[in-house]
Amino acid sequence: MPVRCLIVDDNLGFLEVARTLLEREGLSIAGVASTSAEALRDAERLRPDVVLVDVSLGEESGLELARRLVAGPAHEATVILISTRAEAELVDIVDLNPAAGFVSKSELSADAIRGFLDGSARD
């Protein structure tokens, strides 16, 4: 059964590109959301295996959303932070977040996501 993924990003163009890429690589995109409210609702309704959360959600904080997802409706899902910024720029805040980890948008792939699910990605 394919990994079911919810993608949360305020950039609609990125949502489309990420959906196409990840589906082509064998993931099932259960849904996409562009706000924290949509993400929380969809995580509870869709019960994805993975939730990708952009660190910057416009006026909202993806870091806070990740905390809420881990503690709430997506507590069984693996929450992964994503950003256009390099991990080195965000290492301190990513390390303090309860999300499983971080993937740069430029390195986003089904293999990178599966690495968090099978434990081969770093914590």
PyMOL CGO cylinders between C-alpha atoms (Angstrom):
from pymol import cmd
from pymol.cgo import CYLINDER

trace = [
    CYLINDER, 0.00, 0.00, 0.00, 1.49, 3.39, -0.94, 0.3, 1, 1, 1, 1, 1, 1,
    CYLINDER, 1.49, 3.39, -0.94, 2.47, 5.93, 1.69, 0.3, 1, 1, 1, 1, 1, 1,
    CYLINDER, 2.47, 5.93, 1.69, -0.33, 8.49, 2.10, 0.3, 1, 1, 1, 1, 1, 1,
    CYLINDER, -0.33, 8.49, 2.10, 0.90, 12.06, 2.35, 0.3, 1, 1, 1, 1, 1, 1,
    CYLINDER, 0.90, 12.06, 2.35, -0.64, 15.44, 3.23, 0.3, 1, 1, 1, 1, 1, 1,
    CYLINDER, -0.64, 15.44, 3.23, 1.33, 18.44, 1.93, 0.3, 1, 1, 1, 1, 1, 1,
    CYLINDER, 1.33, 18.44, 1.93, 0.97, 21.79, 3.72, 0.3, 1, 1, 1, 1, 1, 1,
    CYLINDER, 0.97, 21.79, 3.72, 2.35, 24.87, 1.96, 0.3, 1, 1, 1, 1, 1, 1,
    CYLINDER, 2.35, 24.87, 1.96, 0.98, 28.34, 1.20, 0.3, 1, 1, 1, 1, 1, 1,
    CYLINDER, 0.98, 28.34, 1.20, 2.57, 28.32, -2.28, 0.3, 1, 1, 1, 1, 1, 1,
    CYLINDER, 2.57, 28.32, -2.28, 0.01, 26.79, -4.63, 0.3, 1, 1, 1, 1, 1, 1,
    CYLINDER, 0.01, 26.79, -4.63, 2.61, 26.32, -7.37, 0.3, 1, 1, 1, 1, 1, 1,
    CYLINDER, 2.61, 26.32, -7.37, 4.81, 24.31, -5.03, 0.3, 1, 1, 1, 1, 1, 1,
    CYLINDER, 4.81, 24.31, -5.03, 1.83, 22.19, -3.93, 0.3, 1, 1, 1, 1, 1, 1,
    CYLINDER, 1.83, 22.19, -3.93, 1.19, 21.24, -7.56, 0.3, 1, 1, 1, 1, 1, 1,
    CYLINDER, 1.19, 21.24, -7.56, 4.83, 20.46, -8.31, 0.3, 1, 1, 1, 1, 1, 1,
    CYLINDER, 4.83, 20.46, -8.31, 5.30, 18.47, -5.09, 0.3, 1, 1, 1, 1, 1, 1,
    CYLINDER, 5.30, 18.47, -5.09, 2.10, 16.49, -5.70, 0.3, 1, 1, 1, 1, 1, 1,
    CYLINDER, 2.10, 16.49, -5.70, 3.20, 15.58, -9.23, 0.3, 1, 1, 1, 1, 1, 1,
    CYLINDER, 3.20, 15.58, -9.23, 6.73, 14.65, -8.17, 0.3, 1, 1, 1, 1, 1, 1,
    CYLINDER, 6.73, 14.65, -8.17, 5.75, 12.53, -5.19, 0.3, 1, 1, 1, 1, 1, 1,
    CYLINDER, 5.75, 12.53, -5.19, 2.93, 10.75, -7.00, 0.3, 1, 1, 1, 1, 1, 1,
    CYLINDER, 2.93, 10.75, -7.00, 5.30, 9.94, -9.87, 0.3, 1, 1, 1, 1, 1, 1,
    CYLINDER, 5.30, 9.94, -9.87, 7.67, 8.44, -7.28, 0.3, 1, 1, 1, 1, 1, 1,
    CYLINDER, 7.67, 8.44, -7.28, 4.95, 6.20, -5.83, 0.3, 1, 1, 1, 1, 1, 1,
    CYLINDER, 4.95, 6.20, -5.83, 3.47, 8.14, -2.92, 0.3, 1, 1, 1, 1, 1, 1,
    CYLINDER, 3.47, 8.14, -2.92, -0.26, 8.72, -2.62, 0.3, 1, 1, 1, 1, 1, 1,
    CYLINDER, -0.26, 8.72, -2.62, -1.15, 12.35, -2.00, 0.3, 1, 1, 1, 1, 1, 1,
    CYLINDER, -1.15, 12.35, -2.00, -4.13, 12.19, 0.36, 0.3, 1, 1, 1, 1, 1, 1,
    CYLINDER, -4.13, 12.19, 0.36, -4.54, 15.96, 0.26, 0.3, 1, 1, 1, 1, 1, 1,
    CYLINDER, -4.54, 15.96, 0.26, -3.00, 19.40, 0.20, 0.3, 1, 1, 1, 1, 1, 1,
    CYLINDER, -3.00, 19.40, 0.20, -3.58, 22.36, 2.51, 0.3, 1, 1, 1, 1, 1, 1,
    CYLINDER, -3.58, 22.36, 2.51, -2.44, 25.96, 2.47, 0.3, 1, 1, 1, 1, 1, 1,
    CYLINDER, -2.44, 25.96, 2.47, -3.34, 27.05, 6.02, 0.3, 1, 1, 1, 1, 1, 1,
    CYLINDER, -3.34, 27.05, 6.02, -2.95, 25.64, 9.52, 0.3, 1, 1, 1, 1, 1, 1,
    CYLINDER, -2.95, 25.64, 9.52, -6.72, 25.33, 9.91, 0.3, 1, 1, 1, 1, 1, 1,
    CYLINDER, -6.72, 25.33, 9.91, -7.01, 23.31, 6.69, 0.3, 1, 1, 1, 1, 1, 1,
    CYLINDER, -7.01, 23.31, 6.69, -4.03, 21.14, 7.68, 0.3, 1, 1, 1, 1, 1, 1,
    CYLINDER, -4.03, 21.14, 7.68, -5.43, 20.31, 11.12, 0.3, 1, 1, 1, 1, 1, 1,
    CYLINDER, -5.43, 20.31, 11.12, -8.85, 19.50, 9.67, 0.3, 1, 1, 1, 1, 1, 1,
    CYLINDER, -8.85, 19.50, 9.67, -7.42, 17.42, 6.83, 0.3, 1, 1, 1, 1, 1, 1,
    CYLINDER, -7.42, 17.42, 6.83, -4.99, 15.54, 9.09, 0.3, 1, 1, 1, 1, 1, 1,
    CYLINDER, -4.99, 15.54, 9.09, -7.86, 14.47, 11.31, 0.3, 1, 1, 1, 1, 1, 1,
    CYLINDER, -7.86, 14.47, 11.31, -10.15, 13.60, 8.39, 0.3, 1, 1, 1, 1, 1, 1,
    CYLINDER, -10.15, 13.60, 8.39, -7.61, 11.94, 6.06, 0.3, 1, 1, 1, 1, 1, 1,
    CYLINDER, -7.61, 11.94, 6.06, -5.30, 10.25, 8.61, 0.3, 1, 1, 1, 1, 1, 1,
    CYLINDER, -5.30, 10.25, 8.61, -2.18, 10.42, 6.37, 0.3, 1, 1, 1, 1, 1, 1,
    CYLINDER, -2.18, 10.42, 6.37, 0.99, 8.47, 7.08, 0.3, 1, 1, 1, 1, 1, 1,
    CYLINDER, 0.99, 8.47, 7.08, 3.11, 11.59, 6.54, 0.3, 1, 1, 1, 1, 1, 1,
    CYLINDER, 3.11, 11.59, 6.54, 2.45, 15.32, 6.80, 0.3, 1, 1, 1, 1, 1, 1,
    CYLINDER, 2.45, 15.32, 6.80, 4.92, 17.65, 5.05, 0.3, 1, 1, 1, 1, 1, 1,
    CYLINDER, 4.92, 17.65, 5.05, 4.78, 21.10, 6.65, 0.3, 1, 1, 1, 1, 1, 1,
    CYLINDER, 4.78, 21.10, 6.65, 6.42, 24.22, 5.21, 0.3, 1, 1, 1, 1, 1, 1,
    CYLINDER, 6.42, 24.22, 5.21, 8.31, 26.06, 7.93, 0.3, 1, 1, 1, 1, 1, 1,
    CYLINDER, 8.31, 26.06, 7.93, 6.90, 29.39, 6.65, 0.3, 1, 1, 1, 1, 1, 1,
    CYLINDER, 6.90, 29.39, 6.65, 3.17, 29.41, 5.98, 0.3, 1, 1, 1, 1, 1, 1,
    CYLINDER, 3.17, 29.41, 5.98, 2.78, 33.05, 5.03, 0.3, 1, 1, 1, 1, 1, 1,
    CYLINDER, 2.78, 33.05, 5.03, 1.46, 34.77, 8.16, 0.3, 1, 1, 1, 1, 1, 1,
    CYLINDER, 1.46, 34.77, 8.16, 1.38, 31.48, 10.07, 0.3, 1, 1, 1, 1, 1, 1,
    CYLINDER, 1.38, 31.48, 10.07, 4.15, 29.39, 11.62, 0.3, 1, 1, 1, 1, 1, 1,
    CYLINDER, 4.15, 29.39, 11.62, 4.75, 25.96, 10.17, 0.3, 1, 1, 1, 1, 1, 1,
    CYLINDER, 4.75, 25.96, 10.17, 6.80, 25.18, 13.26, 0.3, 1, 1, 1, 1, 1, 1,
    CYLINDER, 6.80, 25.18, 13.26, 3.79, 25.78, 15.50, 0.3, 1, 1, 1, 1, 1, 1,
    CYLINDER, 3.79, 25.78, 15.50, 1.58, 23.78, 13.14, 0.3, 1, 1, 1, 1, 1, 1,
    CYLINDER, 1.58, 23.78, 13.14, 4.02, 20.86, 13.33, 0.3, 1, 1, 1, 1, 1, 1,
    CYLINDER, 4.02, 20.86, 13.33, 3.82, 20.98, 17.14, 0.3, 1, 1, 1, 1, 1, 1,
    CYLINDER, 3.82, 20.98, 17.14, 0.02, 20.97, 16.99, 0.3, 1, 1, 1, 1, 1, 1,
    CYLINDER, 0.02, 20.97, 16.99, -0.06, 18.09, 14.50, 0.3, 1, 1, 1, 1, 1, 1,
    CYLINDER, -0.06, 18.09, 14.50, 2.30, 15.93, 16.54, 0.3, 1, 1, 1, 1, 1, 1,
    CYLINDER, 2.30, 15.93, 16.54, 0.22, 16.54, 19.69, 0.3, 1, 1, 1, 1, 1, 1,
    CYLINDER, 0.22, 16.54, 19.69, -3.18, 16.38, 17.99, 0.3, 1, 1, 1, 1, 1, 1,
    CYLINDER, -3.18, 16.38, 17.99, -4.96, 14.91, 15.00, 0.3, 1, 1, 1, 1, 1, 1,
    CYLINDER, -4.96, 14.91, 15.00, -1.83, 13.71, 13.20, 0.3, 1, 1, 1, 1, 1, 1,
    CYLINDER, -1.83, 13.71, 13.20, -0.14, 12.19, 16.25, 0.3, 1, 1, 1, 1, 1, 1,
    CYLINDER, -0.14, 12.19, 16.25, 0.15, 8.87, 14.41, 0.3, 1, 1, 1, 1, 1, 1,
    CYLINDER, 0.15, 8.87, 14.41, 1.55, 10.52, 11.27, 0.3, 1, 1, 1, 1, 1, 1,
    CYLINDER, 1.55, 10.52, 11.27, 5.19, 11.30, 10.69, 0.3, 1, 1, 1, 1, 1, 1,
    CYLINDER, 5.19, 11.30, 10.69, 5.48, 15.09, 10.49, 0.3, 1, 1, 1, 1, 1, 1,
    CYLINDER, 5.48, 15.09, 10.49, 8.37, 16.38, 8.35, 0.3, 1, 1, 1, 1, 1, 1,
    CYLINDER, 8.37, 16.38, 8.35, 9.32, 20.04, 8.05, 0.3, 1, 1, 1, 1, 1, 1,
    CYLINDER, 9.32, 20.04, 8.05, 10.16, 21.39, 4.59, 0.3, 1, 1, 1, 1, 1, 1,
    CYLINDER, 10.16, 21.39, 4.59, 11.58, 24.72, 3.39, 0.3, 1, 1, 1, 1, 1, 1,
    CYLINDER, 11.58, 24.72, 3.39, 13.39, 26.42, 0.54, 0.3, 1, 1, 1, 1, 1, 1,
    CYLINDER, 13.39, 26.42, 0.54, 16.02, 27.35, 3.13, 0.3, 1, 1, 1, 1, 1, 1,
    CYLINDER, 16.02, 27.35, 3.13, 18.89, 24.96, 3.78, 0.3, 1, 1, 1, 1, 1, 1,
    CYLINDER, 18.89, 24.96, 3.78, 18.79, 22.77, 6.88, 0.3, 1, 1, 1, 1, 1, 1,
    CYLINDER, 18.79, 22.77, 6.88, 21.97, 24.43, 8.17, 0.3, 1, 1, 1, 1, 1, 1,
    CYLINDER, 21.97, 24.43, 8.17, 20.08, 27.73, 8.39, 0.3, 1, 1, 1, 1, 1, 1,
    CYLINDER, 20.08, 27.73, 8.39, 17.28, 26.15, 10.41, 0.3, 1, 1, 1, 1, 1, 1,
    CYLINDER, 17.28, 26.15, 10.41, 19.11, 23.48, 12.42, 0.3, 1, 1, 1, 1, 1, 1,
    CYLINDER, 19.11, 23.48, 12.42, 18.51, 25.07, 15.84, 0.3, 1, 1, 1, 1, 1, 1,
    CYLINDER, 18.51, 25.07, 15.84, 14.77, 25.51, 15.41, 0.3, 1, 1, 1, 1, 1, 1,
    CYLINDER, 14.77, 25.51, 15.41, 14.30, 22.18, 13.63, 0.3, 1, 1, 1, 1, 1, 1,
    CYLINDER, 14.30, 22.18, 13.63, 16.11, 20.34, 16.42, 0.3, 1, 1, 1, 1, 1, 1,
    CYLINDER, 16.11, 20.34, 16.42, 13.77, 21.88, 19.01, 0.3, 1, 1, 1, 1, 1, 1,
    CYLINDER, 13.77, 21.88, 19.01, 10.63, 20.93, 17.07, 0.3, 1, 1, 1, 1, 1, 1,
    CYLINDER, 10.63, 20.93, 17.07, 8.85, 17.60, 17.69, 0.3, 1, 1, 1, 1, 1, 1,
    CYLINDER, 8.85, 17.60, 17.69, 8.66, 16.91, 13.94, 0.3, 1, 1, 1, 1, 1, 1,
    CYLINDER, 8.66, 16.91, 13.94, 10.55, 13.81, 12.76, 0.3, 1, 1, 1, 1, 1, 1,
    CYLINDER, 10.55, 13.81, 12.76, 12.99, 15.97, 10.83, 0.3, 1, 1, 1, 1, 1, 1,
    CYLINDER, 12.99, 15.97, 10.83, 13.59, 18.25, 7.88, 0.3, 1, 1, 1, 1, 1, 1,
    CYLINDER, 13.59, 18.25, 7.88, 13.87, 17.96, 4.11, 0.3, 1, 1, 1, 1, 1, 1,
    CYLINDER, 13.87, 17.96, 4.11, 14.87, 20.86, 1.88, 0.3, 1, 1, 1, 1, 1, 1,
    CYLINDER, 14.87, 20.86, 1.88, 12.34, 21.44, -0.89, 0.3, 1, 1, 1, 1, 1, 1,
    CYLINDER, 12.34, 21.44, -0.89, 15.16, 21.07, -3.41, 0.3, 1, 1, 1, 1, 1, 1,
    CYLINDER, 15.16, 21.07, -3.41, 15.84, 17.55, -2.06, 0.3, 1, 1, 1, 1, 1, 1,
    CYLINDER, 15.84, 17.55, -2.06, 12.21, 16.50, -1.63, 0.3, 1, 1, 1, 1, 1, 1,
    CYLINDER, 12.21, 16.50, -1.63, 11.60, 12.98, -2.89, 0.3, 1, 1, 1, 1, 1, 1,
    CYLINDER, 11.60, 12.98, -2.89, 9.67, 9.86, -2.02, 0.3, 1, 1, 1, 1, 1, 1,
    CYLINDER, 9.67, 9.86, -2.02, 12.96, 8.26, -0.94, 0.3, 1, 1, 1, 1, 1, 1,
    CYLINDER, 12.96, 8.26, -0.94, 13.69, 11.13, 1.47, 0.3, 1, 1, 1, 1, 1, 1,
    CYLINDER, 13.69, 11.13, 1.47, 10.22, 10.72, 3.00, 0.3, 1, 1, 1, 1, 1, 1,
    CYLINDER, 10.22, 10.72, 3.00, 10.50, 6.94, 3.20, 0.3, 1, 1, 1, 1, 1, 1,
    CYLINDER, 10.50, 6.94, 3.20, 13.81, 7.42, 5.03, 0.3, 1, 1, 1, 1, 1, 1,
    CYLINDER, 13.81, 7.42, 5.03, 11.90, 8.92, 7.95, 0.3, 1, 1, 1, 1, 1, 1,
    CYLINDER, 11.90, 8.92, 7.95, 9.39, 6.09, 7.92, 0.3, 1, 1, 1, 1, 1, 1,
    CYLINDER, 9.39, 6.09, 7.92, 11.97, 3.30, 7.91, 0.3, 1, 1, 1, 1, 1, 1,
    CYLINDER, 11.97, 3.30, 7.91, 14.35, 5.05, 10.29, 0.3, 1, 1, 1, 1, 1, 1,
    CYLINDER, 14.35, 5.05, 10.29, 17.21, 5.53, 7.83, 0.3, 1, 1, 1, 1, 1, 1,
    CYLINDER, 17.21, 5.53, 7.83, 16.92, 9.35, 7.89, 0.3, 1, 1, 1, 1, 1, 1,
    CYLINDER, 16.92, 9.35, 7.89, 18.59, 11.22, 10.71, 0.3, 1, 1, 1, 1, 1, 1,
    CYLINDER, 18.59, 11.22, 10.71, 16.47, 12.40, 13.63, 0.3, 1, 1, 1, 1, 1, 1,
]
cmd.load_cgo(trace, "trace")
